[in-house]
Every structure is written in C-alpha cells, then in structure tokens.
Amino acid sequence: MRPAYSFWNTKGRTNKLNKLKRWVVALAGAVAFSIAMITGVSANTLGIDVASYQGTTTSYFNSFKQVGDNFTIVKLGGRGGGEGSHYSNPKATTLMQLACKQVATSGVNLVIQ
C-alpha cells in the first residue's frame, strides 16, 4: 500500500523523469567539479556564462578570450522561476561547440528552481 503523501512525485513516469533529471544535474556538477580540480580553475578565474540571447559567432567568443576569460558555462535550459515551465536553450549545441573551440575550459548548467 502506498502512503497518501510522498515527498517525491509518485506519478510513475514523471517520477522516473524527475529522478533522471536529478542524476543528470548531479553528474554535470561532478564533471564540472572534476574539470575545475584537474585544470586548476579557482574562484578568481575569469569566465562567462552564456544563454540563448548571447552571440553565436567565433568573434563573440574571441572577444572574451582576449580579455582573459578562461572558461565558459553554457545554459542548457531550466525549470521554474517566474514562467513556471521548462525552458530549453535552442542555441545550446552551437554555443557548446564554439565554447569548446575558443575557450580552455567549458561546461554546462541546467537551472532548476
């Protein structure tokens, strides 16, 4: 017999998707932490984060590299906030490719509120 109330979503498929999302977020965090440890990135390292409204050209990323930025974080999407719905960055693939070519260290994030 299932309890009347559960902290976790108990809607079958939705529950599995939520668990998958938590694992993806945890894995992305672990990968980012590992990269930071290996490359020596510290809190004093300059970098940028980009989302769908930023530029998607090589010159855009070069401009940040020229002023000393050492890493780029690309927003994949998010959930929550004022809109209360899921958001997927339509330019994420392009931004990740440019970031990997132009910047020493690149990572991704997924915002969940």
VMD Tcl script that draws the C-alpha trace (Angstrom):
set ca {
  {0.00 0.00 0.00}
  {1.33 3.43 -0.96}
  {1.40 6.28 1.53}
  {-1.16 9.03 0.99}
  {1.62 11.63 0.66}
  {5.15 11.21 -0.53}
  {7.92 13.79 -0.67}
  {8.83 12.56 -4.14}
  {6.46 12.72 -7.08}
  {4.59 9.40 -7.23}
  {3.18 9.64 -10.74}
  {5.11 6.74 -12.27}
  {6.74 8.02 -15.45}
  {7.05 11.59 -14.10}
  {8.78 10.23 -11.02}
  {11.31 8.38 -13.20}
  {11.95 11.52 -15.26}
  {12.48 13.57 -12.10}
  {14.99 11.02 -10.82}
  {16.75 11.09 -14.19}
  {16.91 14.89 -14.07}
  {18.42 14.78 -10.58}
  {21.04 12.29 -11.75}
  {21.88 14.42 -14.81}
  {22.26 17.53 -12.67}
  {24.39 15.70 -10.11}
  {26.55 14.20 -12.86}
  {27.01 17.59 -14.54}
  {28.06 19.08 -11.20}
  {30.52 16.25 -10.56}
  {32.01 16.63 -14.05}
  {32.33 20.41 -13.63}
  {33.98 19.97 -10.24}
  {36.39 17.37 -11.64}
  {37.33 19.63 -14.56}
  {37.91 22.52 -12.17}
  {40.17 20.36 -9.98}
  {42.16 19.00 -12.92}
  {42.63 22.34 -14.69}
  {43.24 24.38 -11.55}
  {40.26 26.70 -12.01}
  {39.72 28.73 -8.85}
  {37.22 31.29 -7.61}
  {39.49 34.01 -9.01}
  {39.39 32.64 -12.56}
  {37.64 34.83 -15.13}
  {34.89 33.29 -17.23}
  {31.47 33.83 -18.75}
  {28.13 32.10 -18.83}
  {26.06 32.20 -21.98}
  {22.43 31.50 -22.84}
  {20.27 31.73 -25.94}
  {20.32 35.52 -26.09}
  {24.15 35.74 -26.41}
  {26.04 35.78 -29.68}
  {26.84 32.62 -31.60}
  {29.88 33.75 -33.58}
  {33.55 32.97 -33.24}
  {34.35 36.67 -32.87}
  {31.93 36.92 -29.93}
  {33.80 34.22 -28.01}
  {37.22 35.54 -29.10}
  {36.39 38.91 -27.57}
  {36.10 37.28 -24.14}
  {39.19 35.15 -24.64}
  {41.20 38.29 -25.48}
  {40.35 39.89 -22.12}
  {41.48 36.81 -20.19}
  {38.40 34.66 -19.72}
  {39.40 31.05 -19.09}
  {36.08 29.21 -19.03}
  {32.58 29.26 -20.44}
  {29.40 27.83 -18.93}
  {26.55 27.22 -21.39}
  {22.96 27.24 -20.08}
  {21.17 24.15 -21.40}
  {17.79 25.14 -20.05}
  {15.85 25.31 -16.86}
  {12.69 24.80 -14.92}
  {10.74 27.02 -12.59}
  {11.19 30.71 -11.99}
  {8.57 33.24 -13.00}
  {7.45 31.31 -16.05}
  {6.98 28.05 -14.11}
  {7.64 25.87 -17.14}
  {10.53 24.05 -18.77}
  {12.96 26.01 -20.89}
  {15.33 24.52 -23.44}
  {18.14 26.62 -24.93}
  {17.71 26.35 -28.73}
  {21.30 27.53 -29.29}
  {22.94 25.22 -26.72}
  {24.67 22.93 -29.24}
  {26.13 25.82 -31.22}
  {27.23 27.64 -28.06}
  {28.90 24.49 -26.68}
  {30.79 23.88 -29.93}
  {32.05 27.47 -30.06}
  {32.97 27.45 -26.38}
  {34.98 24.24 -26.75}
  {36.88 25.64 -29.74}
  {37.61 29.08 -28.32}
  {37.97 28.67 -24.55}
  {40.25 26.42 -22.49}
  {37.53 25.00 -20.23}
  {33.82 24.70 -20.99}
  {30.88 23.35 -19.05}
  {27.09 23.36 -18.97}
  {24.39 24.11 -16.45}
  {20.72 23.40 -16.04}
  {18.82 25.81 -13.81}
  {16.13 24.27 -11.60}
  {14.20 26.36 -9.10}
}
mol new
graphics top color blue
foreach p $ca { graphics top sphere $p radius 0.5 }
foreach p [lrange $ca 0 end-1] q [lrange $ca 1 end] { graphics top cylinder $p $q radius 0.2 }
display resetview
